Amino acid sequence: MDILLGLQWGDEGKGKVVDFLAPKYDLIARFQGGPNAGHTLHFENTKHVLHQIPSGIFREKLLNLIGNGVVLDPVIFNKEILALVNMGLDLQKRLVVSKKAQLILPTHRLLDAASEKAKGDKKIGSTLKGISPAYQDKIGRTGLRVGDILQTDFADKYAKIKEKHLAWLSFYQFPLQGTLSNGMNYDLEAMETDFFAAIESLKKLTLADSEYLVNSYLQQGKKVLAEGAQGSLLDIDFGSYPFVTSSNTTVAGACTGLGVAPKKVGEVFGILKAYSTRVGGGPFPTELADETGEKLRKIGNEFGATTGRARRCGWLDLPALKYAIMLNGVTQLFMMKADVLNSFEEIKICTHYKLPDGTLTEQMPFEITDVVIEPVYKTFKGWNCDLQNLKSFADLPPALAAYIAFVEESLDVPVTLFSYSPNRADTLMK
Ligand code: IMP
Protein backbone atom coordinates (compact mmCIF):
# COMPACT_ATOMS: atom_id res chain seq x y z
CA MET A 1 0.00 0.00 0.00
CA ASP A 2 1.34 3.42 -0.94
CA ILE A 3 0.33 6.48 1.03
CA LEU A 4 -0.07 10.04 -0.16
CA LEU A 5 -0.29 12.75 2.43
CA GLY A 6 0.17 16.49 2.90
CA LEU A 7 3.39 17.70 4.55
CA GLN A 8 2.12 21.16 5.48
CA TRP A 9 -1.18 22.46 6.92
CA GLY A 10 -3.43 20.90 4.28
CA ASP A 11 -4.56 22.22 0.89
CA GLU A 12 -1.36 21.03 -0.79
CA GLY A 13 -3.21 19.69 -3.83
CA LYS A 14 -3.84 16.08 -2.85
CA GLY A 15 -7.02 15.82 -4.94
CA LYS A 16 -5.26 16.62 -8.22
CA VAL A 17 -2.40 14.21 -7.57
CA VAL A 18 -4.59 11.31 -6.43
CA ASP A 19 -6.74 11.72 -9.54
CA PHE A 20 -3.54 11.84 -11.65
CA LEU A 21 -2.04 8.71 -10.06
CA ALA A 22 -5.31 6.78 -9.78
CA PRO A 23 -4.95 4.80 -13.06
CA LYS A 24 -1.90 3.07 -11.52
CA TYR A 25 -4.01 1.74 -8.64
CA ASP A 26 -6.87 -0.71 -8.02
CA LEU A 27 -8.16 0.90 -4.83
CA ILE A 28 -8.05 4.47 -3.48
CA ALA A 29 -8.87 4.77 0.21
CA ARG A 30 -9.53 7.70 2.54
CA PHE A 31 -8.37 6.88 6.07
CA GLN A 32 -9.07 9.88 8.34
CA GLY A 33 -10.83 13.22 8.53
CA GLY A 34 -14.21 13.96 7.08
CA PRO A 35 -16.05 16.79 5.34
CA ASN A 36 -13.50 19.30 6.71
CA ALA A 37 -11.43 18.25 3.68
CA GLY A 38 -11.88 19.80 0.25
CA HIS A 39 -10.01 18.02 -2.53
CA THR A 40 -10.15 19.94 -5.80
CA LEU A 41 -9.79 18.32 -9.24
CA HIS A 42 -9.74 20.06 -12.63
CA PHE A 43 -10.22 18.19 -15.87
CA GLU A 44 -12.10 18.69 -19.13
CA ASN A 45 -12.53 22.38 -18.23
CA THR A 46 -14.52 21.57 -15.11
CA LYS A 47 -13.67 21.98 -11.43
CA HIS A 48 -14.81 19.28 -8.98
CA VAL A 49 -14.53 19.55 -5.21
CA LEU A 50 -14.72 16.35 -3.17
CA HIS A 51 -15.10 16.41 0.59
CA GLN A 52 -15.49 12.81 1.71
CA ILE A 53 -15.33 10.77 -1.47
CA PRO A 54 -11.83 9.61 -2.48
CA SER A 55 -10.25 11.43 -5.41
CA GLY A 56 -10.07 8.30 -7.57
CA ILE A 57 -13.82 8.40 -8.14
CA PHE A 58 -13.62 9.89 -11.65
CA ARG A 59 -11.42 7.07 -12.94
CA GLU A 60 -13.02 3.91 -14.22
CA LYS A 61 -12.02 0.38 -13.25
CA LEU A 62 -10.95 1.11 -9.72
CA LEU A 63 -12.61 1.01 -6.37
CA ASN A 64 -12.81 3.88 -3.86
CA LEU A 65 -13.09 3.28 -0.15
CA ILE A 66 -14.08 5.40 2.82
CA GLY A 67 -12.15 3.71 5.62
CA ASN A 68 -12.93 3.11 9.27
CA GLY A 69 -10.78 6.07 10.38
CA VAL A 70 -13.08 8.56 8.67
CA VAL A 71 -15.92 10.53 10.30
CA LEU A 72 -18.73 10.65 7.78
CA ASP A 73 -21.48 13.26 7.54
CA PRO A 74 -24.31 11.45 5.70
CA VAL A 75 -25.99 14.71 4.63
CA ILE A 76 -22.92 16.23 2.98
CA PHE A 77 -22.06 12.77 1.62
CA ASN A 78 -25.47 12.38 0.03
CA LYS A 79 -25.08 15.73 -1.75
CA GLU A 80 -21.70 14.64 -3.11
CA ILE A 81 -23.18 11.33 -4.23
CA LEU A 82 -26.10 12.98 -6.04
CA ALA A 83 -23.76 15.34 -7.92
CA LEU A 84 -21.66 12.38 -9.10
CA VAL A 85 -24.69 10.26 -10.02
CA ASN A 86 -25.94 13.19 -12.10
CA MET A 87 -22.65 13.02 -13.99
CA GLY A 88 -23.44 9.40 -14.81
CA LEU A 89 -21.08 7.69 -12.35
CA ASP A 90 -22.15 4.29 -11.03
CA LEU A 91 -21.31 4.60 -7.36
CA GLN A 92 -22.66 1.17 -6.44
CA LYS A 93 -19.72 -0.22 -8.38
CA ARG A 94 -17.07 2.39 -7.60
CA LEU A 95 -17.55 3.17 -3.92
CA VAL A 96 -17.45 1.22 -0.65
CA VAL A 97 -17.97 2.61 2.86
CA SER A 98 -16.53 0.98 5.97
CA LYS A 99 -19.14 -0.14 8.47
CA LYS A 100 -16.72 1.03 11.15
CA ALA A 101 -16.52 4.64 9.96
CA GLN A 102 -18.04 6.99 12.55
CA LEU A 103 -21.11 9.06 11.82
CA ILE A 104 -21.20 12.82 12.24
CA LEU A 105 -24.58 13.64 13.78
CA PRO A 106 -26.44 16.97 13.50
CA THR A 107 -25.71 17.66 17.18
CA HIS A 108 -21.96 17.17 16.53
CA ARG A 109 -22.10 20.17 14.22
CA LEU A 110 -23.81 22.30 16.85
CA LEU A 111 -21.36 21.16 19.52
CA ASP A 112 -18.45 22.12 17.27
CA ALA A 113 -19.91 25.62 16.88
CA ALA A 114 -20.71 25.88 20.61
CA SER A 115 -17.21 24.84 21.61
CA GLU A 116 -15.56 27.26 19.17
CA LYS A 117 -17.77 30.11 20.38
CA ALA A 118 -16.87 29.37 24.00
CA LYS A 119 -13.16 29.63 23.14
CA GLY A 120 -13.55 33.30 22.10
CA ASP A 121 -10.31 34.68 20.63
CA LYS A 122 -8.55 31.35 21.36
CA LYS A 123 -10.72 29.56 18.80
CA ILE A 124 -9.11 26.91 16.60
CA GLY A 125 -10.76 28.14 13.41
CA SER A 126 -12.56 24.82 12.94
CA THR A 127 -14.41 24.21 9.69
CA LEU A 128 -17.50 23.68 11.92
CA LYS A 129 -18.26 20.35 10.28
CA GLY A 130 -18.53 18.49 13.60
CA ILE A 131 -15.15 16.78 13.28
CA SER A 132 -13.89 17.21 16.84
CA PRO A 133 -17.17 16.22 18.63
CA ALA A 134 -17.52 13.15 16.36
CA TYR A 135 -13.97 11.98 17.15
CA GLN A 136 -14.58 12.74 20.85
CA ASP A 137 -17.53 10.34 20.79
CA LYS A 138 -15.41 7.75 18.97
CA ILE A 139 -12.66 7.89 21.59
CA GLY A 140 -15.26 8.14 24.35
CA ARG A 141 -16.76 4.89 22.99
CA THR A 142 -20.18 6.43 22.55
CA GLY A 143 -20.15 7.16 18.80
CA LEU A 144 -22.48 5.73 16.17
CA ARG A 145 -20.92 3.89 13.25
CA VAL A 146 -22.05 3.42 9.67
CA GLY A 147 -22.82 -0.27 10.35
CA ASP A 148 -25.23 0.78 13.12
CA ILE A 149 -27.67 2.17 10.56
CA LEU A 150 -28.45 -1.42 9.51
CA GLN A 151 -29.48 -2.39 13.04
CA THR A 152 -33.08 -2.19 14.23
CA ASP A 153 -32.16 -0.18 17.33
CA PHE A 154 -30.44 2.65 15.42
CA ALA A 155 -33.13 5.21 16.29
CA ASP A 156 -32.84 4.32 19.99
CA LYS A 157 -29.07 4.61 19.94
CA TYR A 158 -29.40 7.96 18.18
CA ALA A 159 -31.92 9.21 20.76
CA LYS A 160 -29.59 8.25 23.61
CA ILE A 161 -26.56 10.07 22.28
CA LYS A 162 -28.68 13.05 21.27
CA GLU A 163 -29.86 13.35 24.88
CA LYS A 164 -26.25 13.64 26.04
CA HIS A 165 -25.47 16.18 23.33
CA LEU A 166 -28.49 18.29 24.27
CA ALA A 167 -27.26 18.43 27.86
CA TRP A 168 -23.88 19.67 26.64
CA LEU A 169 -25.48 22.22 24.33
CA SER A 170 -27.52 23.50 27.25
CA PHE A 171 -24.28 23.77 29.30
CA TYR A 172 -22.91 25.97 26.50
CA GLN A 173 -26.30 27.80 26.41
CA PHE A 174 -26.26 27.17 22.68
CA PRO A 175 -29.66 27.56 20.95
CA LEU A 176 -31.05 24.72 18.81
CA GLN A 177 -31.80 27.10 16.00
CA GLY A 178 -30.10 30.28 14.83
CA THR A 179 -27.18 31.44 12.71
CA LEU A 180 -23.63 30.12 13.01
CA SER A 181 -20.54 32.36 12.96
CA ASN A 182 -19.96 31.34 9.32
CA GLY A 183 -23.40 32.70 8.40
CA MET A 184 -25.09 29.29 8.10
CA ASN A 185 -28.69 29.26 9.34
CA TYR A 186 -29.53 26.12 11.27
CA ASP A 187 -32.45 24.41 12.93
CA LEU A 188 -31.73 21.13 14.68
CA GLU A 189 -35.12 19.63 13.84
CA ALA A 190 -34.69 20.31 10.12
CA MET A 191 -31.11 19.01 10.29
CA GLU A 192 -32.37 15.77 11.80
CA THR A 193 -34.95 15.33 9.03
CA ASP A 194 -32.15 15.70 6.46
CA PHE A 195 -29.96 13.35 8.47
CA PHE A 196 -32.46 10.49 8.56
CA ALA A 197 -33.25 10.93 4.85
CA ALA A 198 -29.51 10.76 4.09
CA ILE A 199 -29.19 7.62 6.24
CA GLU A 200 -31.74 5.92 3.97
CA SER A 201 -29.61 6.82 0.92
CA LEU A 202 -26.46 5.60 2.67
CA LYS A 203 -28.09 2.20 3.19
CA LYS A 204 -28.27 1.77 -0.59
CA LEU A 205 -24.48 1.94 -0.99
CA THR A 206 -22.03 -0.90 -0.43
CA LEU A 207 -21.23 -1.00 3.29
CA ALA A 208 -18.47 -3.42 4.23
CA ASP A 209 -15.99 -4.73 6.76
CA SER A 210 -13.46 -2.88 4.69
CA GLU A 211 -10.35 -4.05 6.54
CA TYR A 212 -10.97 -7.47 4.93
CA LEU A 213 -11.44 -5.84 1.55
CA VAL A 214 -8.17 -3.85 1.67
CA ASN A 215 -6.16 -6.79 2.95
CA SER A 216 -7.56 -9.16 0.33
CA TYR A 217 -6.63 -6.62 -2.36
CA LEU A 218 -3.09 -6.49 -1.00
CA GLN A 219 -2.89 -10.28 -0.75
CA GLN A 220 -3.87 -10.58 -4.40
CA GLY A 221 -1.07 -8.17 -5.34
CA LYS A 222 -3.47 -5.37 -6.23
CA LYS A 223 -2.32 -1.81 -5.71
CA VAL A 224 -3.80 0.36 -2.99
CA LEU A 225 -3.27 4.10 -2.51
CA ALA A 226 -4.22 5.64 0.83
CA GLU A 227 -5.26 9.29 0.40
CA GLY A 228 -4.60 11.55 3.37
CA ALA A 229 -6.69 14.57 4.25
CA GLN A 230 -5.64 17.84 5.96
CA GLY A 231 -1.85 17.90 6.47
CA SER A 232 0.87 16.48 8.73
CA LEU A 233 1.18 19.76 10.66
CA LEU A 234 -2.50 19.49 11.67
CA ASP A 235 -1.95 16.01 13.20
CA ILE A 236 -3.63 15.58 16.60
CA ASP A 237 -0.36 14.34 18.18
CA PHE A 238 2.33 16.19 16.26
CA GLY A 239 0.63 19.36 14.99
CA SER A 240 0.73 22.66 16.89
CA TYR A 241 -1.75 21.47 19.54
CA PRO A 242 -4.46 22.60 20.17
CA PHE A 243 -4.51 24.25 16.71
CA VAL A 244 -4.88 20.90 14.97
CA THR A 245 -7.58 18.66 13.60
CA SER A 246 -8.81 15.66 15.61
CA SER A 247 -7.21 12.77 13.70
CA ASN A 248 -3.78 11.36 12.93
CA THR A 249 -3.04 12.88 9.55
CA THR A 250 0.42 11.28 9.53
CA VAL A 251 1.34 7.91 8.08
CA ALA A 252 0.35 5.74 11.03
CA GLY A 253 -3.21 7.04 10.63
CA ALA A 254 -3.39 5.15 7.34
CA CYS A 255 -2.66 1.86 9.13
CA THR A 256 -5.23 2.34 11.88
CA GLY A 257 -7.68 4.10 9.56
CA LEU A 258 -7.79 1.18 7.13
CA GLY A 259 -6.68 -1.84 9.16
CA VAL A 260 -3.41 -2.40 7.29
CA ALA A 261 -0.19 -3.53 8.99
CA PRO A 262 2.79 -1.12 8.84
CA LYS A 263 4.95 -3.71 7.04
CA LYS A 264 2.58 -3.48 4.08
CA VAL A 265 3.36 0.21 3.53
CA GLY A 266 5.39 0.84 0.37
CA GLU A 267 6.01 4.32 -0.99
CA VAL A 268 5.08 7.36 1.07
CA PHE A 269 4.40 10.31 -1.22
CA GLY A 270 4.74 13.63 0.64
CA ILE A 271 3.01 16.47 -1.10
CA LEU A 272 3.99 20.11 -0.59
CA LYS A 273 3.29 23.45 -2.14
CA ALA A 274 6.31 25.48 -3.32
CA TYR A 275 5.31 27.96 -0.58
CA SER A 276 3.19 27.55 2.57
CA THR A 277 -0.44 28.19 3.49
CA ARG A 278 -2.54 27.67 6.58
CA VAL A 279 -6.24 28.21 7.19
CA GLY A 280 -7.61 28.79 10.69
CA GLY A 281 -5.68 29.74 13.83
CA GLY A 282 -2.33 28.58 15.16
CA PRO A 283 1.38 29.26 14.68
CA PHE A 284 2.75 29.80 11.18
CA PRO A 285 6.39 30.98 11.46
CA THR A 286 6.85 31.99 7.80
CA GLU A 287 3.50 33.77 7.44
CA LEU A 288 3.63 36.94 5.34
CA ALA A 289 1.08 39.38 6.71
CA ASP A 290 2.02 41.89 4.01
CA GLU A 291 1.57 42.55 0.30
CA THR A 292 3.79 39.59 -0.65
CA GLY A 293 1.42 37.31 1.28
CA GLU A 294 -1.50 39.02 -0.40
CA LYS A 295 0.11 38.42 -3.81
CA LEU A 296 0.57 34.71 -3.04
CA ARG A 297 -3.07 34.47 -1.95
CA LYS A 298 -4.32 36.23 -5.07
CA ILE A 299 -2.23 34.38 -7.65
CA GLY A 300 -2.55 31.06 -5.85
CA ASN A 301 -6.30 31.55 -5.35
CA GLU A 302 -5.74 30.61 -1.74
CA PHE A 303 -9.31 30.44 -0.49
CA GLY A 304 -10.65 27.33 1.27
CA ALA A 305 -12.36 24.71 -0.91
CA THR A 306 -14.64 23.81 2.02
CA THR A 307 -15.23 27.09 3.83
CA GLY A 308 -14.18 29.75 1.29
CA ARG A 309 -12.00 31.35 3.97
CA ALA A 310 -8.88 33.26 2.89
CA ARG A 311 -5.80 31.13 3.57
CA ARG A 312 -2.80 32.63 5.35
CA CYS A 313 0.23 32.54 3.03
CA GLY A 314 4.01 32.48 3.54
CA TRP A 315 7.35 31.13 2.34
CA LEU A 316 8.42 27.50 2.35
CA ASP A 317 9.40 26.26 5.81
CA LEU A 318 12.16 23.62 5.88
CA PRO A 319 12.14 22.89 9.66
CA ALA A 320 8.40 22.16 9.40
CA LEU A 321 8.91 19.99 6.31
CA LYS A 322 11.83 18.09 7.87
CA TYR A 323 9.59 17.32 10.83
CA ALA A 324 6.76 16.06 8.61
CA ILE A 325 9.18 13.95 6.53
CA MET A 326 10.63 12.39 9.68
CA LEU A 327 7.19 11.54 11.09
CA ASN A 328 6.01 10.00 7.83
CA GLY A 329 9.11 8.32 6.41
CA VAL A 330 8.50 10.10 3.11
CA THR A 331 10.17 8.41 0.12
CA GLN A 332 9.18 10.85 -2.66
CA LEU A 333 8.24 14.52 -2.72
CA PHE A 334 5.53 15.94 -4.97
CA MET A 335 5.88 19.70 -5.47
CA MET A 336 2.76 21.70 -6.35
CA LYS A 337 1.97 25.22 -7.45
CA ALA A 338 5.48 26.55 -8.17
CA ASP A 339 3.76 28.40 -11.05
CA VAL A 340 2.25 30.74 -8.42
CA LEU A 341 5.80 32.06 -7.88
CA ASN A 342 6.41 32.78 -11.61
CA SER A 343 6.29 36.57 -11.23
CA PHE A 344 8.26 36.90 -7.98
CA GLU A 345 11.66 38.64 -8.31
CA GLU A 346 12.88 37.00 -5.12
CA ILE A 347 11.72 33.87 -3.36
CA LYS A 348 12.67 32.88 0.17
CA ILE A 349 12.99 29.57 1.98
CA CYS A 350 13.15 29.34 5.77
CA THR A 351 16.12 27.14 6.72
CA HIS A 352 16.11 27.59 10.52
CA TYR A 353 14.06 29.04 13.33
CA LYS A 354 15.51 31.61 15.73
CA LEU A 355 14.08 31.17 19.22
CA PRO A 356 13.51 34.16 21.60
CA ASP A 357 16.83 33.39 23.39
CA GLY A 358 18.71 33.68 20.09
CA THR A 359 19.24 29.92 19.59
CA LEU A 360 18.99 28.62 16.05
CA THR A 361 17.15 25.35 15.52
CA GLU A 362 15.91 23.13 12.70
CA GLN A 363 13.39 21.44 15.00
CA MET A 364 9.76 22.24 15.82
CA PRO A 365 9.87 23.46 19.43
CA PHE A 366 7.15 22.34 21.88
CA GLU A 367 6.59 26.01 22.76
CA ILE A 368 5.70 26.89 19.15
CA THR A 369 2.20 28.02 20.13
CA ASP A 370 3.45 30.28 22.92
CA VAL A 371 6.63 31.98 21.72
CA VAL A 372 7.43 34.12 18.69
CA ILE A 373 9.68 32.23 16.32
CA GLU A 374 11.77 34.20 13.86
CA PRO A 375 12.35 32.44 10.55
CA VAL A 376 15.89 32.56 9.11
CA TYR A 377 15.71 32.76 5.32
CA LYS A 378 17.83 31.92 2.30
CA THR A 379 16.89 34.06 -0.71
CA PHE A 380 16.59 32.74 -4.27
CA LYS A 381 16.33 34.59 -7.56
CA GLY A 382 12.92 34.14 -9.18
CA TRP A 383 12.59 32.51 -12.61
CA ASN A 384 10.28 35.24 -13.91
CA CYS A 385 8.64 33.36 -16.73
CA ASP A 386 5.49 31.38 -17.41
CA LEU A 387 5.52 27.62 -17.18
CA GLN A 388 3.72 26.15 -20.14
CA ASN A 389 3.81 22.92 -22.13
CA LEU A 390 6.65 21.48 -20.11
CA LYS A 391 7.53 17.99 -21.31
CA SER A 392 10.08 16.98 -18.67
CA PHE A 393 12.06 18.23 -15.69
CA ALA A 394 14.80 19.20 -18.16
CA ASP A 395 12.49 21.94 -19.51
CA LEU A 396 12.34 23.79 -16.19
CA PRO A 397 13.92 27.27 -16.12
CA PRO A 398 17.35 27.09 -14.40
CA ALA A 399 16.32 29.26 -11.42
CA LEU A 400 13.36 26.96 -10.72
CA ALA A 401 15.54 23.86 -11.15
CA ALA A 402 17.95 25.39 -8.57
CA TYR A 403 15.03 26.05 -6.18
CA ILE A 404 13.88 22.42 -6.46
CA ALA A 405 17.45 21.10 -6.13
CA PHE A 406 17.90 23.08 -2.89
CA VAL A 407 14.67 21.63 -1.48
CA GLU A 408 15.69 18.08 -2.43
CA GLU A 409 19.15 18.46 -0.97
CA SER A 410 17.92 20.04 2.27
CA LEU A 411 15.18 17.47 2.79
CA ASP A 412 17.18 14.52 1.45
CA VAL A 413 14.20 13.23 -0.54
CA PRO A 414 13.81 13.49 -4.34
CA VAL A 415 11.08 15.56 -5.99
CA THR A 416 9.57 13.06 -8.41
CA LEU A 417 6.36 14.84 -9.34
CA PHE A 418 5.98 18.50 -10.26
CA SER A 419 2.61 20.14 -10.90
CA TYR A 420 2.42 23.54 -12.55
CA SER A 421 -1.32 24.17 -12.98
CA PRO A 422 -4.56 22.78 -11.56
CA ASN A 423 -5.09 20.72 -14.71
CA ARG A 424 -4.46 17.00 -14.84
CA ALA A 425 -2.27 17.39 -17.92
CA ASP A 426 0.17 19.93 -16.43
CA THR A 427 2.07 17.42 -14.35
CA LEU A 428 5.65 16.13 -14.74
CA MET A 429 6.79 12.83 -13.29
CA LYS A 430 10.25 11.36 -12.94
P1 IMP B 1 -11.51 20.93 12.08
O1 IMP B 1 -10.79 19.77 11.53
O2 IMP B 1 -12.67 21.36 11.23
O3 IMP B 1 -11.88 20.78 13.51
O4 IMP B 1 -10.50 22.20 12.04
C1 IMP B 1 -9.31 22.23 12.82
C2 IMP B 1 -8.23 23.05 12.11
O5 IMP B 1 -7.79 22.33 10.95
C3 IMP B 1 -8.69 24.41 11.60
O6 IMP B 1 -7.59 25.31 11.66
C4 IMP B 1 -9.05 24.14 10.16
O7 IMP B 1 -8.96 25.30 9.37
C5 IMP B 1 -7.99 23.12 9.77
N1 IMP B 1 -8.43 22.21 8.72
C6 IMP B 1 -9.33 21.21 8.83
N2 IMP B 1 -9.47 20.56 7.66
C7 IMP B 1 -8.64 21.17 6.80
C8 IMP B 1 -8.32 20.93 5.44
O8 IMP B 1 -8.82 20.00 4.77
N3 IMP B 1 -7.41 21.77 4.87
C9 IMP B 1 -6.81 22.75 5.58
N4 IMP B 1 -7.06 23.01 6.87
C10 IMP B 1 -7.97 22.22 7.47
Residues whose N, C-alpha, C, O or C-beta is under 5 A from the ligand:
A	BS01	IMP	W9 G10 D11 N36 A37 G38 I124 G125 S126 T127 L128 K129 I131 S132 Q230 L234 V244 T245 S246 V279 G280 G281
